[in-house]
């Protein structure tokens, strides 16, 4: 089974509860990135949210390699240019906010070099649908997030994760350290240049926004959702993730492609699987996904769909 480019195609590949697992599949080069995507929304984010692109010094070579690896055609809609003074302020801001994971070496990279690296990564990410994250090993062999272009985050902020190792990055995921950390670390250490691996996950959310950064209380966020309107008010958000080793720099490139659909545009089988997955996740993860505030409505909606297929819009 391939790793497709839609929520409907990705759901069967996603974990359906139980213990955490990577769930990796091989991805052919021709199916690495989303084809023929409308990149207008990404261009708008990169123009409006300069902090969504960050590069630490140790990732500069990898950024240059990624820029050469990705398609060369520009994104539709373009990316707004900023004055150099604005760029300098933007580059220094994450360092001045006291991020303890950003080492002092970041300040010794020439300012123009940091600006060029950020502009290069922004340009590369504006040419594809996927967000781009670069992870490089530190002196101890731990892989750290050292560069990213994150236009469409799913409830996380780049400035909070930049410079951190894999386990701290995934700290909000219940059970990650116990069930998955060792396997993920081994995969990153042994991944060879050439093969591309992919996986997917899912979230049930109350918004179809590409940038999903909720600030409200989840009880309020899902208060309007009922079994009767869940088809239009609940959305399945999938991250299509891939990993590959960059042969020259040795960094790992992690891509995240976002796909979102309301329940009423999914098949009965897909809705049933999502409802069963929500019911099957453990207590800690259940709370992290805000499931207590929509699970009952989702389950009842899925049951109604199975009894009355004509409910689909």
LUMKELUM-856629 format. One record per residue: residue number from 1; x, y, z of N, C-alpha, C, CB in turn. Coordinates in steps of 0.1 Angstrom, whole numbers. Glycine has a CB too. Layout:
% LUMKELUM-856629
MARDREN   resi      nx      ny      nz     cax     cay     caz      cx      cy      cz     cbx     cby     cbz
MARDREN    NUM       X       Y       Z       X       Y       Z       X       Y       Z       X       Y       Z
...
//
This chain:
% LUMKELUM-856629
MARDREN   resi      nx      ny      nz     cax     cay     caz      cx      cy      cz     cbx     cby     cbz
MARDREN      1       9     -12       0       0       0       0       9      13       0     -10       0      12
MARDREN      2       6      22      -9      15      34     -10      10      44       0      14      39     -24
MARDREN      3      19      54       1      16      66      10      10      77       1      29      70      18
MARDREN      4      -3      79       1      -9      88      -8      -8     102      -4     -23      84     -10
MARDREN      5     -16     111     -11     -15     125      -9     -29     131      -6     -10     132     -22
MARDREN      6     -37     124       2     -50     129       6     -53     123      19     -61     126      -4
MARDREN      7     -62     129      27     -66     123      39     -72     109      37     -77     132      46
MARDREN      8     -80     107      27     -86      94      25     -75      84      22     -95      95      12
MARDREN      9     -65      87      15     -54      77      12     -45      75      24     -46      82       0
MARDREN     10     -43      85      33     -34      84      44     -39      77      56     -29      98      47
MARDREN     11     -52      78      58     -58      73      70     -55      58      72     -73      75      70
MARDREN     12     -56      49      61     -53      35      63     -38      33      68     -56      28      51
MARDREN     13     -30      42      65     -15      41      69     -12      46      83      -7      48      59
MARDREN     14     -22      53      89     -19      59     102     -22      49     113     -28      71     103
MARDREN     15     -15      51     124     -17      43     136     -31      44     141      -7      47     147
MARDREN     16     -37      33     145     -51      33     149     -52      30     164     -59      23     141
MARDREN     17     -44      35     172     -44      33     186     -33      23     190     -58      28     190
MARDREN     18     -33      19     203     -23      10     208     -10      17     210     -22      -2     199
MARDREN     19       1       8     211      14      14     214      19      23     202      24       2     216
MARDREN     20      27      32     206      33      41     196      42      33     187      41      53     202
MARDREN     21      43      37     174      52      30     164      55      40     153      45      18     158
MARDREN     22      66      38     147      70      47     136      61      45     124      85      46     133
MARDREN     23      59      32     121      50      29     109      55      33      96      36      35     111
MARDREN     24      68      31      94      75      36      82      72      27      70      90      37      84
MARDREN     25      71      33      58      71      26      45      81      32      36      56      27      39
MARDREN     26      86      25      26      95      30      16      87      39       6     102      19       8
MARDREN     27      92      50       3      86      59      -6      95      61     -19      83      73       1
MARDREN     28      90      58     -30      98      60     -42     101      75     -45      91      54     -55
MARDREN     29     112      78     -51     116      92     -54     105     100     -61     129      92     -62
MARDREN     30      98      93     -70      88     100     -78      75     103     -70      83      91     -90
MARDREN     31      74      97     -58      62     100     -49      67     107     -36      55      87     -46
MARDREN     32      79     113     -37      84     119     -25      76     131     -20      98     124     -27
MARDREN     33      73     140     -29      66     153     -25      53     154     -33      75     165     -28
MARDREN     34      44     162     -27      30     164     -32      31     170     -46      22     173     -23
MARDREN     35      25     164     -56      26     169     -70      16     180     -72      24     158     -80
MARDREN     36      19     190     -81      10     200     -86       1     206     -75       0     193     -96
MARDREN     37       8     210     -64       0     217     -54      -1     232     -56       7     215     -40
MARDREN     38     -12     238     -52     -14     252     -52      -6     258     -40     -29     256     -52
MARDREN     39       5     266     -43      14     270     -32      11     285     -28      28     270     -37
MARDREN     40      -1     290     -32      -4     304     -28      -4     306     -13     -17     308     -34
MARDREN     41     -11     297      -6     -12     298       9       2     298      15     -21     287      14
MARDREN     42      11     290      10      24     289      16      32     302      14      32     278      10
MARDREN     43      31     308       2      37     320      -1      32     331       8      35     325     -15
MARDREN     44      19     331      11      14     341      20      19     340      34      -2     340      20
MARDREN     45      21     328      39      26     326      52      40     330      53      25     311      56
MARDREN     46      49     327      43      63     330      44      64     345      43      70     324      32
MARDREN     47      55     352      37      56     367      36      52     373      49      47     372      25
MARDREN     48      42     367      56      36     373      68      42     369      81      21     370      68
MARDREN     49      49     357      81      54     351      93      69     348      92      46     338      97
MARDREN     50      77     358      93      92     356      91      98     346     101      99     369      92
MARDREN     51      93     345     113      99     336     123      96     321     119      93     339     136
MARDREN     52      88     318     109      85     304     106      97     298      98      72     303      98
MARDREN     53     107     305      95     119     300      89     131     304      98     122     305      75
MARDREN     54     138     293     103     150     295     112     161     286     108     146     293     126
MARDREN     55     174     291     109     185     282     105     196     285     116     190     286      91
MARDREN     56     201     275     122     213     276     131     225     273     123     211     266     143
MARDREN     57     237     277     127     249     276     119     252     262     115     261     282     127
MARDREN     58     250     252     123     254     239     120     246     233     108     253     230     132
MARDREN     59     235     240     104     226     235      94     229     242      80     212     236      98
MARDREN     60     238     251      80     239     260      68     243     251      56     250     270      70
MARDREN     61     252     241      57     256     233      45     244     225      41     267     224      49
MARDREN     62     236     220      51     224     212      47     214     220      40     218     205      60
MARDREN     63     212     232      44     202     241      37     206     243      23     202     255      44
MARDREN     64     219     245      20     224     247       6     221     234      -2     239     250       6
MARDREN     65     223     222       5     220     210      -2     206     208      -5     225     198       6
MARDREN     66     197     211       4     183     210       2     178     219      -9     175     214      15
MARDREN     67     183     231     -10     180     241     -20     182     235     -34     187     254     -18
MARDREN     68     193     227     -35     197     221     -48     189     209     -51     212     218     -48
MARDREN     69     184     202     -40     176     190     -42     162     192     -47     176     182     -29
MARDREN     70     156     203     -42     142     206     -45     140     212     -59     136     215     -34
MARDREN     71     127     212     -64     124     218     -77     129     232     -77     110     216     -80
MARDREN     72     133     237     -89     138     250     -90     127     261     -94     149     251    -101
MARDREN     73     115     256     -98     105     266    -103     100     273     -91      94     259    -110
MARDREN     74      97     286     -92      92     294     -80      78     291     -77      93     309     -83
MARDREN     75      74     293     -64      60     291     -60      51     301     -66      59     292     -45
MARDREN     76      39     297     -69      29     307     -74      26     316     -62      16     299     -78
MARDREN     77      24     329     -66      21     339     -56      34     346     -51      14     333     -44
MARDREN     78      46     340     -53      58     347     -49      60     348     -34      58     360     -55
MARDREN     79      72     353     -30      75     355     -16      79     369     -15      86     345     -11
MARDREN     80      73     377      -6      77     391      -4      91     393       0      67     398       6
MARDREN     81      97     403      -5     111     406      -1     111     416      10     119     411     -13
MARDREN     82     120     415      20     121     424      31     135     432      30     120     417      45
MARDREN     83     135     443      37     148     450      37     158     443      46     145     465      43
MARDREN     84     171     445      43     181     438      50     180     441      65     195     442      45
MARDREN     85     177     453      69     176     456      83     166     447      90     173     471      85
MARDREN     86     154     445      83     144     437      89     149     423      90     131     438      81
MARDREN     87     156     418      80     162     404      80     171     403      92     169     401      67
MARDREN     88     180     412      94     190     411     105     182     410     118     199     423     105
MARDREN     89     172     419     120     165     418     133     158     405     135     154     429     133
MARDREN     90     153     399     124     146     386     124     155     375     127     139     384     111
MARDREN     91     167     375     122     177     365     125     182     365     139     189     366     115
MARDREN     92     184     376     145     189     377     158     179     375     169     196     391     160
MARDREN     93     166     377     165     155     377     176     155     363     183     142     379     169
MARDREN     94     155     352     176     155     339     183     166     337     193     154     327     174
MARDREN     95     178     343     189     190     341     198     189     350     210     203     345     190
MARDREN     96     183     362     208     181     372     219     170     368     229     179     385     214
MARDREN     97     162     358     224     151     354     233     156     344     244     139     348     226
MARDREN     98     169     341     243     174     333     254     171     318     252     170     337     267
MARDREN     99     169     313     240     167     299     238     179     291     243     164     296     223
MARDREN    100     178     283     254     190     276     259     196     266     250     186     270     272
MARDREN    101     189     261     240     194     251     231     202     257     220     183     243     226
MARDREN    102     201     270     218     209     277     207     222     281     213     201     289     201
MARDREN    103     233     274     208     246     277     213     252     290     209     255     266     209
MARDREN    104     263     294     216     269     307     213     275     308     199     279     310     223
MARDREN    105     278     296     193     283     296     180     274     303     170     286     282     175
MARDREN    106     261     303     173     252     310     163     255     325     162     238     308     168
MARDREN    107     261     331     172     264     345     171     276     348     163     265     351     185
MARDREN    108     285     337     161     297     340     154     297     337     139     308     331     161
MARDREN    109     285     331     135     284     330     121     281     344     115     272     320     117
MARDREN    110     288     348     104     286     362      99     271     364      96     294     363      86
MARDREN    111     266     376     100     252     379      99     247     377      85     249     393     104
MARDREN    112     255     381      75     250     379      61     248     365      58     260     386      52
MARDREN    113     257     356      63     256     342      61     243     336      67     268     335      67
MARDREN    114     239     341      79     227     336      85     215     341      77     226     341      99
MARDREN    115     215     353      72     204     358      64     203     350      51     206     373      61
MARDREN    116     214     348      44     214     340      32     209     326      34     228     340      26
MARDREN    117     213     320      45     208     306      48     193     306      50     215     300      60
MARDREN    118     188     316      57     173     316      60     166     319      47     170     327      70
MARDREN    119     171     329      39     164     332      26     165     320      17     171     344      20
MARDREN    120     176     312      17     177     300       9     167     290      13     191     295       9
MARDREN    121     165     287      26     155     277      30     141     282      28     157     274      45
MARDREN    122     138     295      30     125     300      27     122     298      12     124     314      31
MARDREN    123     131     301       3     129     300     -11     127     285     -15     141     305     -19
MARDREN    124     134     276      -9     133     262     -12     119     257      -8     144     253      -6
MARDREN    125     115     261       5     102     256      10      90     262       3     101     259      25
MARDREN    126      92     274      -3      81     280     -10      78     273     -24      84     295     -13
MARDREN    127      87     264     -28      86     258     -41      79     244     -40      99     256     -47
MARDREN    128      76     240     -27      69     227     -25      58     228     -15      80     216     -20
MARDREN    129      49     218     -14      38     219      -4      43     216      10      28     209      -9
MARDREN    130      54     208      11      58     203      24      66     213      32      66     191      22
MARDREN    131      64     213      45      73     220      54      86     212      55      67     222      68
MARDREN    132      97     219      57     111     213      57     117     214      71     119     219      46
MARDREN    133     122     203      76     129     203      89     142     196      87     121     197     101
MARDREN    134     153     202      92     166     197      90     172     193     104     176     207      83
MARDREN    135     176     181     106     182     176     118     196     172     116     173     165     124
MARDREN    136     205     177     125     219     174     124     224     168     137     227     186     120
MARDREN    137     234     159     137     239     153     149     249     163     156     246     140     146
MARDREN    138     248     163     170     257     171     177     269     162     181     250     176     190
MARDREN    139     278     167     189     290     160     192     288     147     199     299     169     202
MARDREN    140     277     145     206     273     133     212     266     123     203     266     135     225
MARDREN    141     262     127     191     255     119     182     240     121     182     258     105     185
MARDREN    142     235     129     192     221     132     192     217     141     181     217     138     206
MARDREN    143     206     138     174     201     146     163     192     157     169     193     138     153
MARDREN    144     195     170     164     188     182     169     182     189     157     198     191     176
MARDREN    145     171     195     160     164     203     150     172     216     148     149     206     153
MARDREN    146     179     218     137     188     229     135     184     239     124     202     225     133
MARDREN    147     173     235     117     168     244     107     154     239     103     177     245      94
MARDREN    148     145     249     100     132     245      95     125     257      88     123     240     107
MARDREN    149     116     253      79     107     262      73      93     256      76     109     264      57
MARDREN    150      86     262      85      74     257      91      62     266      88      76     254     106
MARDREN    151      56     264      77      45     273      73      32     268      79      43     274      58
MARDREN    152      30     255      80      18     249      84      19     240      97      11     241      73
MARDREN    153      23     245     108      25     237     120      12     231     125      32     245     131
MARDREN    154      13     220     132       2     214     139       4     215     154       0     199     134
MARDREN    155       1     226     159       1     229     174      15     228     180      -8     218     181
MARDREN    156      25     234     172      38     236     178      45     248     172      47     223     177
MARDREN    157      54     254     180      61     266     175      75     263     173      59     277     186
MARDREN    158      80     267     162      94     265     158     104     271     168      97     270     144
MARDREN    159     101     282     173     111     289     182     112     281     195     107     303     184
MARDREN    160     102     273     198     103     265     211     110     252     209      89     263     216
MARDREN    161     111     247     197     117     234     194     132     236     188     109     226     185
MARDREN    162     135     247     182     147     249     175     159     246     185     149     263     170
MARDREN    163     168     237     180     180     234     188     179     222     197     184     246     196
MARDREN    164     166     217     199     164     206     208     166     193     201     150     207     213
MARDREN    165     169     183     209     171     169     204     157     162     203     180     161     214
MARDREN    166     157     150     197     144     144     193     135     141     205     147     131     186
MARDREN    167     141     136     216     132     133     227     126     145     234     140     125     238
MARDREN    168     133     156     236     126     168     241     116     174     232     137     178     245
MARDREN    169     119     173     219     110     178     209      96     171     210     115     176     195
MARDREN    170      97     158     213      85     150     213      79     148     227      87     136     207
MARDREN    171      84     156     237      80     155     251      65     155     253      86     166     259
MARDREN    172      57     163     245      43     164     247      36     151     243      36     175     239
MARDREN    173      42     142     236      36     129     231      37     119     243      42     124     218
MARDREN    174      26     115     248      25     106     259      31      93     255      11     104     264
MARDREN    175      41      88     262      47      75     260      59      75     250      37      66     255
MARDREN    176      62      87     244      73      87     234      86      82     240      74     101     228
MARDREN    177      90      87     251     103      84     257     104      69     260     105      92     270
MARDREN    178      93      63     265      94      49     269      92      40     257      83      46     279
MARDREN    179      83      43     247      80      34     237      87      36     223      65      35     234
MARDREN    180      91      48     221      96      51     207     109      57     206      86      60     201
MARDREN    181     114      64     216     126      72     215     138      64     210     130      78     228
MARDREN    182     141      52     216     152      44     212     152      40     198     153      31     221
MARDREN    183     140      36     193     138      32     179     140      43     169     125      26     177
MARDREN    184     135      55     173     137      67     164     152      71     164     128      79     170
MARDREN    185     158      71     175     173      75     176     181      65     167     178      74     190
MARDREN    186     178      52     168     185      42     160     182      44     145     180      28     164
MARDREN    187     170      47     142     167      50     127     175      62     122     152      52     126
MARDREN    188     175      72     130     183      84     125     198      81     124     181      96     135
MARDREN    189     203      73     133     217      70     132     221      61     121     222      63     145
MARDREN    190     212      52     117     216      42     107     210      45      93     211      29     112
MARDREN    191     202      55      92     196      59      79     207      62      69     186      71      80
MARDREN    192     206      55      57     216      57      46     211      67      36     219      43      40
MARDREN    193     220      73      29     216      82      17     209      73       7     228      89      11
MARDREN    194     199      79       0     192      72     -11     178      68      -7     200      59     -14
MARDREN    195     176      59       2     162      55       5     154      66      11     161      43      14
MARDREN    196     141      67       8     132      76      14     121      68      22     125      86       4
MARDREN    197     119      72      34     109      65      42      98      75      46     115      59      55
MARDREN    198      86      70      47      74      79      50      65      73      60      67      81      37
MARDREN    199      58      81      66      48      77      76      37      88      77      54      75      91
MARDREN    200      26      85      84      16      95      85      10      95      99       5      94      75
MARDREN    201       4     105     103      -4     106     116     -17     114     113       4     112     127
MARDREN    202     -26     114     123     -38     121     121     -42     129     134     -49     111     117
MARDREN    203     -50     139     132     -56     146     143     -70     150     139     -47     159     146
MARDREN    204     -79     150     149     -92     155     147     -93     169     153    -103     145     154
MARDREN    205     -96     178     144     -96     192     148    -109     199     145     -84     200     142
MARDREN    206    -110     211     150    -123     219     147    -120     230     137    -128     224     160
MARDREN    207    -110     229     129    -107     240     120    -100     234     107     -98     250     126
MARDREN    208    -102     240      96     -95     236      84     -84     245      81    -105     235      72
MARDREN    209     -79     253      90     -68     262      88     -55     254      85     -66     272     100
MARDREN    210     -47     259      76     -35     253      73     -25     254      85     -28     258      60
MARDREN    211     -25     266      91     -17     268     103     -26     266     115     -11     283     103
MARDREN    212     -23     254     122     -32     251     133     -24     253     146     -36     236     132
MARDREN    213     -27     265     152     -21     269     164     -32     274     174     -10     280     162
MARDREN    214     -40     264     179     -51     269     188     -46     274     201     -60     257     190
MARDREN    215     -52     285     205     -49     291     218     -60     290     228     -45     305     216
MARDREN    216     -72     286     224     -84     286     232     -84     273     240     -97     288     224
MARDREN    217     -93     272     250     -96     260     258    -102     250     249    -104     264     270
MARDREN    218     -98     237     249    -104     227     240    -119     225     243     -97     215     241
MARDREN    219    -123     227     255    -137     225     258    -145     236     250    -140     226     273
MARDREN    220    -140     248     249    -147     258     241    -145     256     226    -142     272     245
MARDREN    221    -133     251     222    -130     249     208    -140     239     202    -116     243     207
MARDREN    222    -144     229     209    -153     218     204    -167     219     209    -148     205     207
MARDREN    223    -171     230     216    -184     232     222    -195     231     212    -184     244     230
MARDREN    224    -193     236     200    -203     236     190    -205     223     182    -200     247     180
MARDREN    225    -197     213     185    -197     201     177    -208     191     183    -183     194     177
MARDREN    226    -217     186     175    -227     176     179    -226     165     169    -241     183     179
MARDREN    227    -233     154     173    -234     143     163    -241     147     150    -241     131     170
MARDREN    228    -250     157     151    -257     161     139    -249     169     130    -269     169     143
MARDREN    229    -240     178     135    -232     186     127    -217     183     125    -233     201     132
MARDREN    230    -213     171     131    -199     167     131    -193     166     117    -197     154     139
MARDREN    231    -201     162     108    -196     161      94    -190     173      88    -207     156      85
MARDREN    232    -196     185      93    -191     198      87    -182     205      97    -203     206      84
MARDREN    233    -182     201     110    -175     209     120    -163     202     126    -184     212     132
MARDREN    234    -161     189     123    -149     182     126    -141     179     114    -152     169     134
MARDREN    235    -128     180     115    -119     179     103    -108     169     107    -113     192      99
MARDREN    236    -104     160      98     -93     152     100     -81     158      93     -95     137      94
MARDREN    237     -70     160     101     -58     167      97     -47     156      97     -54     179     106
MARDREN    238     -41     153      85     -31     143      84     -18     150      81     -34     133      73
MARDREN    239      -7     145      87       7     149      83      13     138      75      15     153      96
MARDREN    240      16     140      63      24     131      55      39     134      56      19     131      39
MARDREN    241      46     125      64      59     128      68      69     119      60      61     126      83
MARDREN    242      80     125      56      91     117      50     104     120      56      91     119      34
MARDREN    243     113     110      55     127     112      60     137     107      50     129     105      74
MARDREN    244     148     114      48     159     110      39     172     116      44     156     113      24
MARDREN    245     182     108      42     196     113      45     201     122      34     205     101      48
MARDREN    246     206     134      37     213     142      27     227     137      25     213     157      31
MARDREN    247     231     133      13     244     126      12     256     134      14     245     120      -2
MARDREN    248     256     147      12     268     155      13     270     160      27     267     167       3
MARDREN    249     259     166      33     261     171      47     259     161      58     251     182      49
MARDREN    250     252     150      54     249     140      64     237     143      73     261     137      73
MARDREN    251     231     154      71     219     158      78     207     149      74     216     172      77
MARDREN    252     196     149      82     184     142      79     174     153      75     179     133      90
MARDREN    253     167     151      64     157     161      60     143     154      63     158     164      44
MARDREN    254     135     161      71     122     156      75     112     165      69     121     156      91
MARDREN    255     103     160      60      93     168      54      79     165      60      93     166      39
MARDREN    256      70     175      60      57     174      66      47     180      56      56     180      80
MARDREN    257      39     172      50      28     177      41      15     176      48      28     169      28
MARDREN    258       8     187      48      -5     188      55     -17     185      46      -7     201      63
MARDREN    259     -26     177      50     -38     174      42     -50     174      52     -37     160      35
MARDREN    260     -61     182      49     -72     184      58     -85     182      50     -71     198      64
MARDREN    261     -94     174      56    -108     173      50    -118     172      62    -108     160      42
MARDREN    262    -130     178      59    -141     176      69    -146     161      68    -153     185      66
MARDREN    263    -152     157      79    -157     143      80    -166     140      68    -163     140      93
MARDREN    264    -175     149      64    -185     146      54    -179     145      40    -196     157      55
MARDREN    265    -166     147      39    -160     144      26    -152     131      25    -151     156      22
MARDREN    266    -153     124      36    -145     111      37    -155     100      36    -138     110      51
MARDREN    267    -150      88      32    -158      77      30    -163      71      44    -150      66      23
MARDREN    268    -173      63      43    -178      57      56    -166      49      63    -190      47      53
MARDREN    269    -159      42      55    -148      34      61    -137      43      67    -141      26      50
MARDREN    270    -134      54      61    -124      63      67    -129      69      80    -120      74      57
MARDREN    271    -142      73      80    -148      79      92    -148      69     104    -162      84      90
MARDREN    272    -152      57     100    -152      46     110    -139      43     116    -158      33     104
MARDREN    273    -129      43     107    -115      41     112    -110      52     122    -105      39     100
MARDREN    274    -113      64     118    -109      75     127    -117      74     140    -113      89     120
MARDREN    275    -129      71     140    -137      70     153    -131      59     161    -152      67     150
MARDREN    276    -128      47     155    -122      36     162    -109      40     168    -121      24     153
MARDREN    277    -101      47     160     -88      51     165     -88      60     177     -80      58     154
MARDREN    278     -98      70     177    -100      78     188    -103      70     200    -110      89     185
MARDREN    279    -112      61     198    -117      52     210    -105      43     215    -128      43     205
MARDREN    280     -95      40     206     -85      31     210     -72      37     216     -81      23     198
MARDREN    281     -71      51     216     -59      57     221     -59      57     236     -57      71     215
MARDREN    282     -47      57     243     -46      57     257     -50      70     263     -32      53     261
MARDREN    283     -51      70     277     -56      81     284     -48      94     282     -57      78     299
MARDREN    284     -35      92     283     -26     104     282     -27     111     268     -12     101     285
MARDREN    285     -27     102     258     -28     107     244     -42     112     242     -25      96     234
MARDREN    286     -52     106     248     -66     110     246     -68     125     250     -75     101     255
MARDREN    287     -61     129     262     -62     142     266     -54     152     257     -58     143     281
MARDREN    288     -43     147     253     -34     156     244     -41     159     231     -21     149     241
MARDREN    289     -49     150     226     -56     152     214     -70     159     216     -58     139     206
MARDREN    290     -73     163     229     -86     169     232     -98     160     229     -87     182     225
MARDREN    291     -95     147     228    -106     138     225    -118     138     234    -100     124     224
MARDREN    292    -117     140     247    -129     140     255    -139     150     251    -125     143     269
MARDREN    293    -135     160     243    -145     171     240    -152     168     226    -138     184     239
MARDREN    294    -148     158     219    -154     155     206    -157     140     204    -146     161     195
MARDREN    295    -151     131     212    -152     117     209    -166     112     208    -144     109     220
MARDREN    296    -175     116     217    -188     111     217    -196     115     204    -196     115     229
MARDREN    297    -194     128     201    -201     133     189    -195     126     176    -199     148     187
MARDREN    298    -182     123     176    -176     116     165    -182     102     164    -161     116     166
MARDREN    299    -182      95     175    -187      81     175    -202      80     170    -186      75     189
MARDREN    300    -210      89     175    -224      89     171    -226      93     157    -232      99     180
MARDREN    301    -217     103     152    -218     106     138    -214      94     129    -208     118     135
MARDREN    302    -203      87     133    -199      75     125    -210      65     125    -186      69     131
MARDREN    303    -217      63     136    -228      53     136    -239      58     127    -233      51     151
MARDREN    304    -243      70     128    -253      76     119    -249      74     104    -256      90     122
MARDREN    305    -237      77     101    -232      75      87    -234      61      82    -218      79      86
MARDREN    306    -230      51      91    -232      37      87    -246      33      85    -225      28      98
MARDREN    307    -255      39      93    -270      36      92    -276      43      80    -277      39     105
MARDREN    308    -271      55      77    -278      64      67    -267      70      58    -286      75      74
MARDREN    309    -262      63      48    -252      68      39    -256      81      32    -249      58      29
MARDREN    310    -269      84      31    -273      97      24    -269     109      32    -288      96      22
MARDREN    311    -264     107      45    -260     119      53    -248     126      47    -257     115      67
MARDREN    312    -241     119      38    -229     126      32    -233     137      23    -220     115      25
MARDREN    313    -227     148      24    -230     160      16    -226     157       1    -223     173      21
//
